[in-house]
Amino acid sequence: MKALRPTQSTTLHFNIKGKRKGATIRVKEHNFRRIRPLVVAGLLAVSVVTSTVVPAHGSSGTWTRTGSLNVARGEETATLLPNGQVLVVGGSANLAYWPPAALASAELYNPSTGTWTTTASLKTGRYSHMAVLLPNGKVLVVGGEITSGAYTPSAELYDPSTGKWTTTGSLIVTRYGFEATSLQNGKVLVAGGNAATGGLLAEAELYAPSGKRTTTGSLNDARALNTLTLLSNGQVLVAGGNDANGFHGYASIEELYDPSTGKWTFTGSMKISRLYHTATLLANGEVLVAGGRTYAPGPLAEAELYNPSTGAWTTTGSMNTARAGHTGTLLQNGQVLVAGGDSTGTSAELYTP
């Protein structure tokens, strides 16, 4: 599970119900370094499912199970490739132990058979990283954690035609627990996260396919463990995460990034403030947010939909398995593949809009 790891408890002011004015409460910040092994202790206890489940369309707003990963992992990334397969990269298989070991392994999911096969491994194993499909069909993997308290700004490119990895330009700001997404202009937006030196980040930067890095407008609300989703209109939705303003430290105000101006504006708030969730753009233009964690114990199974035309959120069907730190990928058939997580091992399921 991606988490802030303060070395000591600190006292923070949080606005009640995420409002920016009014009464505040004083609470103690959780020491995530101590509780992390407890909430993910079930990861390695999950057995690998050996039977193959061929995916099929379910009824609207429902979830169905599919084939399991070859390697149990959490805090990995999943990217839809041009050929319809899904590339899953990195993560950690032993988040229940300290320090967690970073995985370099990668595997491919075939939606037509519901099975997984291995592919070439990363040059540098990592978790809490990000992966983005570039216009040229390659996959950019950037940043992340290589072991407890050790972070990397390095980046690698995966070529689906050869199945090999090459190095490319590094991040301007070393960070973890951040998000990245491709833009319609071909660049990649990186925003938020935790600084390697400590503290939440509002800073954002842009990566060009040439490898060049530039800065852009900062978030209004510094946050980490959020999601970034490219919308059909070219804007980017940032949702959830943890910050210094939301109730219990969970960001309750979402934002939109406009690439034409480089600025961020506020939009409607999720019904459930959460982190370690996924946010996937559907074929109808809505965004599916699924799972994650909130201040209540245990992962979430609940899911909700964001409508960019109204800025409003509505609930939809819950997952079969509550999960956090998982991946969510839109398939070419319109379904969403959700896989892994910090307490679910190799399990995966499909959402039918």
C-alpha atoms as a printed R data frame, in Angstrom:
    type eleno elety resid chain resno       x       y       z
1   ATOM     1    CA   MET     A     1   0.000   0.000   0.000
2   ATOM     2    CA   LYS     A     2   1.352   3.409  -0.914
3   ATOM     3    CA   ALA     A     3   1.516   5.509   2.181
4   ATOM     4    CA   LEU     A     4   3.097   8.507   3.830
5   ATOM     5    CA   ARG     A     5   5.754   7.448   6.268
6   ATOM     6    CA   PRO     A     6   6.391  10.181   8.835
7   ATOM     7    CA   THR     A     7   9.053   9.258  11.354
8   ATOM     8    CA   GLN     A     8   7.110  10.823  14.205
9   ATOM     9    CA   SER     A     9   3.576  11.885  15.010
10  ATOM    10    CA   THR     A    10   2.713  15.491  14.237
11  ATOM    11    CA   THR     A    11  -0.313  17.615  14.963
12  ATOM    12    CA   LEU     A    12  -2.210  18.881  11.923
13  ATOM    13    CA   HIS     A    13  -5.306  21.046  11.363
14  ATOM    14    CA   PHE     A    14  -7.968  19.429   9.172
15  ATOM    15    CA   ASN     A    15 -11.111  21.247   8.005
16  ATOM    16    CA   ILE     A    16 -14.302  19.418   8.888
17  ATOM    17    CA   LYS     A    17 -15.979  17.767   5.870
18  ATOM    18    CA   GLY     A    18 -13.271  19.175   3.589
19  ATOM    19    CA   LYS     A    19 -14.568  22.761   3.760
20  ATOM    20    CA   ARG     A    20 -11.937  25.442   3.454
21  ATOM    21    CA   LYS     A    21 -13.570  27.732   6.000
22  ATOM    22    CA   GLY     A    22 -15.114  27.207   9.400
23  ATOM    23    CA   ALA     A    23 -14.256  25.125  12.434
24  ATOM    24    CA   THR     A    24 -11.199  22.935  12.471
25  ATOM    25    CA   ILE     A    25 -10.291  19.875  14.475
26  ATOM    26    CA   ARG     A    26  -6.889  18.898  15.792
27  ATOM    27    CA   VAL     A    27  -5.893  15.292  15.234
28  ATOM    28    CA   LYS     A    28  -2.736  13.231  15.422
29  ATOM    29    CA   GLU     A    29  -1.220  12.161  12.138
30  ATOM    30    CA   HIS     A    30  -1.064   8.374  11.767
31  ATOM    31    CA   ASN     A    31   2.337   6.737  11.813
32  ATOM    32    CA   PHE     A    32   1.854   4.823   8.568
33  ATOM    33    CA   ARG     A    33   5.267   3.131   8.831
34  ATOM    34    CA   ARG     A    34   3.973   1.141  11.804
35  ATOM    35    CA   ILE     A    35   0.481   0.275  10.583
36  ATOM    36    CA   ARG     A    36   1.363  -0.569   6.969
37  ATOM    37    CA   PRO     A    37   2.460  -4.162   7.627
38  ATOM    38    CA   LEU     A    38  -0.789  -4.799   9.546
39  ATOM    39    CA   VAL     A    39  -3.249  -3.722   6.873
40  ATOM    40    CA   VAL     A    40  -1.535  -5.678   4.118
41  ATOM    41    CA   ALA     A    41  -0.696  -8.818   6.037
42  ATOM    42    CA   GLY     A    42  -3.017 -10.947   3.936
43  ATOM    43    CA   LEU     A    43  -1.200 -10.387   0.636
44  ATOM    44    CA   LEU     A    44   0.989 -13.467   0.575
45  ATOM    45    CA   ALA     A    45  -1.669 -15.675   2.144
46  ATOM    46    CA   VAL     A    46  -3.720 -15.558  -1.052
47  ATOM    47    CA   SER     A    47  -3.145 -18.641  -3.202
48  ATOM    48    CA   VAL     A    48  -2.686 -18.485  -6.963
49  ATOM    49    CA   VAL     A    49  -5.765 -19.529  -8.920
50  ATOM    50    CA   THR     A    50  -4.608 -22.107 -11.438
51  ATOM    51    CA   SER     A    51  -7.787 -22.382 -13.474
52  ATOM    52    CA   THR     A    52  -8.413 -20.022 -16.371
53  ATOM    53    CA   VAL     A    53 -11.576 -17.948 -16.380
54  ATOM    54    CA   VAL     A    54 -12.427 -16.587 -19.826
55  ATOM    55    CA   PRO     A    55 -13.954 -13.112 -19.453
56  ATOM    56    CA   ALA     A    56 -17.530 -12.523 -20.515
57  ATOM    57    CA   HIS     A    57 -19.751  -9.473 -20.533
58  ATOM    58    CA   GLY     A    58 -21.933  -9.172 -17.441
59  ATOM    59    CA   SER     A    59 -24.978  -6.984 -16.945
60  ATOM    60    CA   SER     A    60 -24.552  -3.227 -16.625
61  ATOM    61    CA   GLY     A    61 -22.702  -1.978 -13.535
62  ATOM    62    CA   THR     A    62 -21.560  -5.469 -12.477
63  ATOM    63    CA   TRP     A    63 -18.237  -7.223 -11.830
64  ATOM    64    CA   THR     A    64 -17.098 -10.719 -12.971
65  ATOM    65    CA   ARG     A    65 -13.927 -12.645 -12.117
66  ATOM    66    CA   THR     A    66 -11.131 -13.361 -14.630
67  ATOM    67    CA   GLY     A    67  -7.758 -15.159 -14.719
68  ATOM    68    CA   SER     A    68  -5.246 -14.465 -11.944
69  ATOM    69    CA   LEU     A    69  -1.808 -12.877 -12.196
70  ATOM    70    CA   ASN     A    70   1.243 -15.145 -12.279
71  ATOM    71    CA   VAL     A    71   2.847 -13.146  -9.449
72  ATOM    72    CA   ALA     A    72   1.012 -11.696  -6.447
73  ATOM    73    CA   ARG     A    73   1.741  -7.980  -6.344
74  ATOM    74    CA   GLY     A    74   0.501  -4.665  -5.007
75  ATOM    75    CA   GLU     A    75   1.358  -1.055  -5.920
76  ATOM    76    CA   GLU     A    76   1.994  -2.214  -9.495
77  ATOM    77    CA   THR     A    77   0.888  -0.474 -12.707
78  ATOM    78    CA   ALA     A    78  -1.277  -1.688 -15.597
79  ATOM    79    CA   THR     A    79  -1.300  -0.212 -19.107
80  ATOM    80    CA   LEU     A    80  -3.474  -1.058 -22.111
81  ATOM    81    CA   LEU     A    81  -1.293  -1.651 -25.179
82  ATOM    82    CA   PRO     A    82  -2.305  -0.886 -28.792
83  ATOM    83    CA   ASN     A    83  -2.659  -4.626 -29.485
84  ATOM    84    CA   GLY     A    84  -5.342  -4.928 -26.774
85  ATOM    85    CA   GLN     A    85  -3.170  -6.664 -24.191
86  ATOM    86    CA   VAL     A    86  -2.494  -5.192 -20.744
87  ATOM    87    CA   LEU     A    87   1.041  -4.711 -19.416
88  ATOM    88    CA   VAL     A    88   1.412  -5.078 -15.629
89  ATOM    89    CA   VAL     A    89   4.740  -3.899 -14.232
90  ATOM    90    CA   GLY     A    90   6.595  -3.983 -10.927
91  ATOM    91    CA   GLY     A    91   5.004  -3.618  -7.513
92  ATOM    92    CA   SER     A    92   5.848  -5.592  -4.400
93  ATOM    93    CA   ALA     A    93   4.869  -9.156  -3.518
94  ATOM    94    CA   ASN     A    94   5.640  -8.917   0.189
95  ATOM    95    CA   LEU     A    95   4.084  -5.679   1.450
96  ATOM    96    CA   ALA     A    96   3.282  -7.526   4.681
97  ATOM    97    CA   TYR     A    97   7.008  -7.594   5.525
98  ATOM    98    CA   TRP     A    98   9.419  -4.756   6.211
99  ATOM    99    CA   PRO     A    99  11.118  -3.561   4.163
100 ATOM   100    CA   PRO     A   100   9.026  -4.621   1.148
101 ATOM   101    CA   ALA     A   101  10.969  -5.942  -1.852
102 ATOM   102    CA   ALA     A   102  10.485  -4.207  -5.210
103 ATOM   103    CA   LEU     A   103   9.561  -6.394  -8.177
104 ATOM   104    CA   ALA     A   104  11.163  -5.931 -11.598
105 ATOM   105    CA   SER     A   105   8.982  -8.560 -13.249
106 ATOM   106    CA   ALA     A   106   6.248  -7.777 -15.780
107 ATOM   107    CA   GLU     A   107   3.413  -9.742 -17.375
108 ATOM   108    CA   LEU     A   108   0.805  -9.407 -20.100
109 ATOM   109    CA   TYR     A   109  -2.962 -10.029 -19.862
110 ATOM   110    CA   ASN     A   110  -4.834 -11.361 -22.896
111 ATOM   111    CA   PRO     A   111  -8.517 -10.258 -22.708
112 ATOM   112    CA   SER     A   112  -9.614 -12.849 -25.282
113 ATOM   113    CA   THR     A   113  -8.437 -15.759 -23.114
114 ATOM   114    CA   GLY     A   114  -8.319 -14.177 -19.654
115 ATOM   115    CA   THR     A   115  -4.759 -15.476 -19.162
116 ATOM   116    CA   TRP     A   116  -1.415 -13.897 -18.197
117 ATOM   117    CA   THR     A   117   2.084 -14.447 -19.684
118 ATOM   118    CA   THR     A   118   5.452 -13.082 -18.576
119 ATOM   119    CA   THR     A   119   7.515 -10.522 -20.505
120 ATOM   120    CA   ALA     A   120  10.907  -8.831 -20.010
121 ATOM   121    CA   SER     A   121  11.656  -7.368 -16.578
122 ATOM   122    CA   LEU     A   122  12.438  -3.758 -15.695
123 ATOM   123    CA   LYS     A   123  16.064  -2.739 -15.372
124 ATOM   124    CA   THR     A   124  15.214  -1.317 -11.912
125 ATOM   125    CA   GLY     A   125  12.559  -2.991  -9.765
126 ATOM   126    CA   ARG     A   126  10.106  -0.516  -8.208
127 ATOM   127    CA   TYR     A   127   6.718   0.067  -6.634
128 ATOM   128    CA   SER     A   128   4.644   3.240  -6.064
129 ATOM   129    CA   HIS     A   129   5.698   4.164  -9.614
130 ATOM   130    CA   MET     A   130   3.639   5.208 -12.647
131 ATOM   131    CA   ALA     A   131   3.256   3.878 -16.204
132 ATOM   132    CA   VAL     A   132   1.823   5.744 -19.207
133 ATOM   133    CA   LEU     A   133   1.247   4.741 -22.835
134 ATOM   134    CA   LEU     A   134   2.963   7.159 -25.242
135 ATOM   135    CA   PRO     A   135   1.711   8.113 -28.754
136 ATOM   136    CA   ASN     A   136   4.446   5.965 -30.330
137 ATOM   137    CA   GLY     A   137   3.049   2.849 -28.624
138 ATOM   138    CA   LYS     A   138   5.813   2.547 -26.041
139 ATOM   139    CA   VAL     A   139   5.135   2.558 -22.277
140 ATOM   140    CA   LEU     A   140   6.847   5.048 -19.969
141 ATOM   141    CA   VAL     A   141   7.544   3.790 -16.429
142 ATOM   142    CA   VAL     A   142   8.788   6.477 -14.081
143 ATOM   143    CA   GLY     A   143   9.734   7.104 -10.450
144 ATOM   144    CA   GLY     A   144   8.700   5.022  -7.472
145 ATOM   145    CA   GLU     A   145  10.295   3.311  -4.508
146 ATOM   146    CA   ILE     A   146  13.041   0.711  -4.783
147 ATOM   147    CA   THR     A   147  13.078  -0.181  -1.086
148 ATOM   148    CA   SER     A   148  11.773   1.355   2.112
149 ATOM   149    CA   GLY     A   149  12.824   5.014   2.211
150 ATOM   150    CA   ALA     A   150  14.783   4.825  -1.050
151 ATOM   151    CA   TYR     A   151  13.204   6.462  -4.102
152 ATOM   152    CA   THR     A   152  14.227   6.776  -7.727
153 ATOM   153    CA   PRO     A   153  13.592   9.540 -10.297
154 ATOM   154    CA   SER     A   154  14.657   7.177 -13.093
155 ATOM   155    CA   ALA     A   155  12.461   6.257 -16.040
156 ATOM   156    CA   GLU     A   156  12.328   3.383 -18.540
157 ATOM   157    CA   LEU     A   157  10.558   2.720 -21.837
158 ATOM   158    CA   TYR     A   158   8.945  -0.608 -22.805
159 ATOM   159    CA   ASP     A   159   8.682  -1.476 -26.498
160 ATOM   160    CA   PRO     A   160   5.812  -3.956 -27.089
161 ATOM   161    CA   SER     A   161   7.254  -4.902 -30.496
162 ATOM   162    CA   THR     A   162  10.481  -6.204 -28.938
163 ATOM   163    CA   GLY     A   163   9.424  -6.797 -25.331
164 ATOM   164    CA   LYS     A   164  12.519  -4.926 -24.133
165 ATOM   165    CA   TRP     A   165  13.213  -1.971 -21.798
166 ATOM   166    CA   THR     A   166  15.490   1.061 -22.351
167 ATOM   167    CA   THR     A   167  16.292   4.007 -20.054
168 ATOM   168    CA   THR     A   168  15.079   7.588 -20.669
169 ATOM   169    CA   GLY     A   169  15.054  11.015 -18.944
170 ATOM   170    CA   SER     A   170  14.443  11.189 -15.173
171 ATOM   171    CA   LEU     A   171  11.923  13.227 -13.161
172 ATOM   172    CA   ILE     A   172  12.721  16.834 -12.225
173 ATOM   173    CA   VAL     A   173  11.438  16.210  -8.668
174 ATOM   174    CA   THR     A   174  12.022  12.796  -7.083
175 ATOM   175    CA   ARG     A   175   8.656  11.658  -5.730
176 ATOM   176    CA   TYR     A   176   6.563   8.634  -4.801
177 ATOM   177    CA   GLY     A   177   2.836   8.069  -4.296
178 ATOM   178    CA   PHE     A   178   2.208  10.318  -7.317
179 ATOM   179    CA   GLU     A   179   0.191   9.987 -10.526
180 ATOM   180    CA   ALA     A   180   0.839  10.485 -14.234
181 ATOM   181    CA   THR     A   181  -1.305  10.499 -17.364
182 ATOM   182    CA   SER     A   182  -0.852  11.143 -21.066
183 ATOM   183    CA   LEU     A   183  -2.292  14.311 -22.612
184 ATOM   184    CA   GLN     A   184  -3.864  14.778 -26.030
185 ATOM   185    CA   ASN     A   185  -0.802  16.784 -27.138
186 ATOM   186    CA   GLY     A   186   1.410  13.725 -26.631
187 ATOM   187    CA   LYS     A   187   3.048  14.906 -23.410
188 ATOM   188    CA   VAL     A   188   2.771  13.214 -20.000
189 ATOM   189    CA   LEU     A   189   1.519  15.082 -16.928
190 ATOM   190    CA   VAL     A   190   3.022  14.170 -13.534
191 ATOM   191    CA   ALA     A   191   1.423  15.731 -10.447
192 ATOM   192    CA   GLY     A   192   1.367  15.473  -6.661
193 ATOM   193    CA   GLY     A   193   2.907  12.764  -4.531
194 ATOM   194    CA   ASN     A   194   5.271  12.708  -1.596
195 ATOM   195    CA   ALA     A   195   8.648  14.371  -1.882
196 ATOM   196    CA   ALA     A   196  11.624  12.101  -1.271
197 ATOM   197    CA   THR     A   197  12.746  14.688   1.288
198 ATOM   198    CA   GLY     A   198   9.359  14.619   3.043
199 ATOM   199    CA   GLY     A   199   6.018  16.419   2.734
200 ATOM   200    CA   LEU     A   200   3.202  16.558   0.186
201 ATOM   201    CA   LEU     A   201   3.786  17.972  -3.285
202 ATOM   202    CA   ALA     A   202   1.606  20.361  -5.292
203 ATOM   203    CA   GLU     A   203   4.230  20.668  -8.035
204 ATOM   204    CA   ALA     A   204   3.523  19.227 -11.477
205 ATOM   205    CA   GLU     A   205   5.744  18.592 -14.502
206 ATOM   206    CA   LEU     A   206   5.468  17.570 -18.137
207 ATOM   207    CA   TYR     A   207   7.398  14.857 -19.986
208 ATOM   208    CA   ALA     A   208   7.811  15.039 -23.756
209 ATOM   209    CA   PRO     A   209   8.426  11.899 -25.847
210 ATOM   210    CA   SER     A   210  11.852  13.353 -26.628
211 ATOM   211    CA   GLY     A   211  12.711  12.892 -22.956
212 ATOM   212    CA   LYS     A   212  12.607  16.629 -22.140
213 ATOM   213    CA   ARG     A   213  11.067  17.657 -18.780
214 ATOM   214    CA   THR     A   214   9.367  21.004 -18.028
215 ATOM   215    CA   THR     A   215   7.341  22.375 -15.109
216 ATOM   216    CA   THR     A   216   3.662  23.411 -15.286
217 ATOM   217    CA   GLY     A   217   1.039  24.863 -12.932
218 ATOM   218    CA   SER     A   218   0.837  23.415  -9.411
219 ATOM   219    CA   LEU     A   219  -2.214  21.786  -7.819
220 ATOM   220    CA   ASN     A   220  -4.388  24.016  -5.633
221 ATOM   221    CA   ASP     A   221  -4.309  21.302  -2.988
222 ATOM   222    CA   ALA     A   222  -1.029  19.444  -2.423
223 ATOM   223    CA   ARG     A   223  -1.809  15.733  -2.221
224 ATOM   224    CA   ALA     A   224  -0.452  12.218  -2.665
225 ATOM   225    CA   LEU     A   225  -1.922   8.800  -3.485
226 ATOM   226    CA   ASN     A   226  -4.407  10.521  -5.782
227 ATOM   227    CA   THR     A   227  -5.422   9.593  -9.334
228 ATOM   228    CA   LEU     A   228  -5.067  11.482 -12.634
229 ATOM   229    CA   THR     A   229  -7.465  10.720 -15.488
230 ATOM   230    CA   LEU     A   230  -7.439  12.229 -18.983
231 ATOM   231    CA   LEU     A   231 -11.014  13.216 -19.924
232 ATOM   232    CA   SER     A   232 -12.509  13.204 -23.423
233 ATOM   233    CA   ASN     A   233 -12.423  17.026 -23.501
234 ATOM   234    CA   GLY     A   234  -8.638  17.053 -22.975
235 ATOM   235    CA   GLN     A   235  -8.745  18.132 -19.345
236 ATOM   236    CA   VAL     A   236  -7.367  15.984 -16.512
237 ATOM   237    CA   LEU     A   237  -9.291  14.994 -13.376
238 ATOM   238    CA   VAL     A   238  -7.367  14.635 -10.112
239 ATOM   239    CA   ALA     A   239  -9.354  12.697  -7.525
240 ATOM   240    CA   GLY     A   240  -8.833  11.688  -3.916
241 ATOM   241    CA   GLY     A   241  -5.565  11.150  -2.110
242 ATOM   242    CA   ASN     A   242  -4.427  12.503   1.218
243 ATOM   243    CA   ASP     A   243  -3.840  16.167   2.047
244 ATOM   244    CA   ALA     A   244  -3.672  18.604   4.961
245 ATOM   245    CA   ASN     A   245  -7.198  19.970   4.446
246 ATOM   246    CA   GLY     A   246  -9.636  17.060   4.124
247 ATOM   247    CA   PHE     A   247 -11.456  15.243   6.931
248 ATOM   248    CA   HIS     A   248  -8.998  12.864   8.653
249 ATOM   249    CA   GLY     A   249  -6.414  13.918   6.074
250 ATOM   250    CA   TYR     A   250  -8.304  12.508   3.079
251 ATOM   251    CA   ALA     A   251  -8.655  14.935   0.169
252 ATOM   252    CA   SER     A   252 -12.359  15.647  -0.357
253 ATOM   253    CA   ILE     A   253 -12.093  18.235  -3.148
254 ATOM   254    CA   GLU     A   254 -11.298  17.191  -6.721
255 ATOM   255    CA   GLU     A   255  -9.582  19.337  -9.381
256 ATOM   256    CA   LEU     A   256  -9.371  19.714 -13.176
257 ATOM   257    CA   TYR     A   257  -6.186  20.546 -15.132
258 ATOM   258    CA   ASP     A   258  -6.435  22.537 -18.378
259 ATOM   259    CA   PRO     A   259  -3.382  21.840 -20.617
260 ATOM   260    CA   SER     A   260  -4.063  25.001 -22.642
261 ATOM   261    CA   THR     A   261  -3.532  27.220 -19.584
262 ATOM   262    CA   GLY     A   262  -1.523  24.951 -17.290
263 ATOM   263    CA   LYS     A   263  -3.916  25.787 -14.443
264 ATOM   264    CA   TRP     A   264  -6.081  23.767 -12.024
265 ATOM   265    CA   THR     A   265  -9.717  24.471 -11.001
266 ATOM   266    CA   PHE     A   266 -12.032  22.737  -8.523
267 ATOM   267    CA   THR     A   267 -14.903  20.387  -9.494
268 ATOM   268    CA   GLY     A   268 -17.452  18.176  -7.693
269 ATOM   269    CA   SER     A   269 -16.336  15.989  -4.783
270 ATOM   270    CA   MET     A   270 -16.533  12.207  -4.563
271 ATOM   271    CA   LYS     A   271 -19.181  10.678  -2.319
272 ATOM   272    CA   ILE     A   272 -16.473   8.731  -0.482
273 ATOM   273    CA   SER     A   273 -13.097  10.406   0.062
274 ATOM   274    CA   ARG     A   274 -10.438   7.781  -0.605
275 ATOM   275    CA   LEU     A   275  -6.862   6.965  -1.543
276 ATOM   276    CA   TYR     A   276  -5.138   3.927  -3.129
277 ATOM   277    CA   HIS     A   277  -8.124   3.784  -5.520
278 ATOM   278    CA   THR     A   278  -8.307   3.618  -9.319
279 ATOM   279    CA   ALA     A   279  -9.947   6.092 -11.722
280 ATOM   280    CA   THR     A   280 -10.613   4.821 -15.258
281 ATOM   281    CA   LEU     A   281 -12.119   6.709 -18.207
282 ATOM   282    CA   LEU     A   282 -15.020   4.749 -19.716
283 ATOM   283    CA   ALA     A   283 -16.060   4.713 -23.373
284 ATOM   284    CA   ASN     A   284 -19.078   6.918 -22.553
285 ATOM   285    CA   GLY     A   285 -16.805   9.660 -21.175
286 ATOM   286    CA   GLU     A   286 -17.539   9.013 -17.502
287 ATOM   287    CA   VAL     A   287 -14.823   8.097 -14.962
288 ATOM   288    CA   LEU     A   288 -15.068   4.938 -12.859
289 ATOM   289    CA   VAL     A   289 -13.491   5.241  -9.400
290 ATOM   290    CA   ALA     A   290 -13.187   1.906  -7.603
291 ATOM   291    CA   GLY     A   291 -11.908   0.647  -4.254
292 ATOM   292    CA   GLY     A   292  -9.191   2.263  -2.199
293 ATOM   293    CA   ARG     A   293  -9.081   3.127   1.477
294 ATOM   294    CA   THR     A   294 -10.698   5.665   3.746
295 ATOM   295    CA   TYR     A   295 -10.300   6.487   7.436
296 ATOM   296    CA   ALA     A   296 -12.401   3.394   8.313
297 ATOM   297    CA   PRO     A   297 -10.361   0.150   8.610
298 ATOM   298    CA   GLY     A   298 -10.009  -2.158   5.627
299 ATOM   299    CA   PRO     A   299 -10.123  -1.649   1.854
300 ATOM   300    CA   LEU     A   300 -13.221  -0.511  -0.041
301 ATOM   301    CA   ALA     A   301 -15.363  -2.415  -2.547
302 ATOM   302    CA   GLU     A   302 -17.528   0.626  -3.352
303 ATOM   303    CA   ALA     A   303 -17.334   2.334  -6.746
304 ATOM   304    CA   GLU     A   304 -18.691   5.587  -8.170
305 ATOM   305    CA   LEU     A   305 -18.922   7.427 -11.502
306 ATOM   306    CA   TYR     A   306 -17.894  11.011 -12.383
307 ATOM   307    CA   ASN     A   307 -19.793  12.876 -15.111
308 ATOM   308    CA   PRO     A   308 -17.517  15.549 -16.672
309 ATOM   309    CA   SER     A   309 -20.473  17.402 -18.220
310 ATOM   310    CA   THR     A   310 -22.083  18.027 -14.815
311 ATOM   311    CA   GLY     A   311 -19.135  17.641 -12.439
312 ATOM   312    CA   ALA     A   312 -21.307  15.309 -10.324
313 ATOM   313    CA   TRP     A   313 -20.685  11.820  -8.875
314 ATOM   314    CA   THR     A   314 -23.092   8.849  -8.679
315 ATOM   315    CA   THR     A   315 -22.709   5.385  -7.153
316 ATOM   316    CA   THR     A   316 -22.442   2.167  -9.208
317 ATOM   317    CA   GLY     A   317 -22.040  -1.543  -8.440
318 ATOM   318    CA   SER     A   318 -19.428  -2.583  -5.863
319 ATOM   319    CA   MET     A   319 -16.535  -4.936  -6.633
320 ATOM   320    CA   ASN     A   320 -16.699  -8.605  -5.637
321 ATOM   321    CA   THR     A   321 -13.469  -8.136  -3.673
322 ATOM   322    CA   ALA     A   322 -12.629  -5.053  -1.634
323 ATOM   323    CA   ARG     A   323  -9.177  -3.883  -2.662
324 ATOM   324    CA   ALA     A   324  -6.696  -1.002  -2.509
325 ATOM   325    CA   GLY     A   325  -3.408  -0.343  -4.291
326 ATOM   326    CA   HIS     A   326  -4.775  -2.237  -7.305
327 ATOM   327    CA   THR     A   327  -4.924  -1.329 -10.998
328 ATOM   328    CA   GLY     A   328  -7.822  -0.433 -13.286
329 ATOM   329    CA   THR     A   329  -7.574  -0.606 -17.098
330 ATOM   330    CA   LEU     A   330 -10.152   0.053 -19.818
331 ATOM   331    CA   LEU     A   331 -10.158  -2.804 -22.324
332 ATOM   332    CA   GLN     A   332 -10.956  -2.471 -26.022
333 ATOM   333    CA   ASN     A   333 -14.302  -4.214 -25.459
334 ATOM   334    CA   GLY     A   334 -15.385  -1.442 -23.070
335 ATOM   335    CA   GLN     A   335 -14.957  -3.442 -19.864
336 ATOM   336    CA   VAL     A   336 -12.581  -2.409 -17.058
337 ATOM   337    CA   LEU     A   337  -9.972  -4.890 -15.788
338 ATOM   338    CA   VAL     A   338  -9.195  -4.516 -12.069
339 ATOM   339    CA   ALA     A   339  -6.271  -6.603 -10.811
340 ATOM   340    CA   GLY     A   340  -4.212  -7.200  -7.688
341 ATOM   341    CA   GLY     A   341  -4.068  -4.960  -4.670
342 ATOM   342    CA   ASP     A   342  -2.319  -4.936  -1.325
343 ATOM   343    CA   SER     A   343  -4.648  -7.507   0.282
344 ATOM   344    CA   THR     A   344  -5.910  -9.553  -2.675
345 ATOM   345    CA   GLY     A   345  -2.806 -11.170  -4.181
346 ATOM   346    CA   THR     A   346  -3.421 -12.397  -7.722
347 ATOM   347    CA   SER     A   347  -7.211 -11.957  -8.026
348 ATOM   348    CA   ALA     A   348  -8.753  -9.921 -10.840
349 ATOM   349    CA   GLU     A   349 -12.246  -8.938 -12.009
350 ATOM   350    CA   LEU     A   350 -14.046  -7.119 -14.825
351 ATOM   351    CA   TYR     A   351 -16.502  -4.213 -14.652
352 ATOM   352    CA   THR     A   352 -19.225  -3.896 -17.275
353 ATOM   353    CA   PRO     A   353 -20.493  -0.281 -17.627
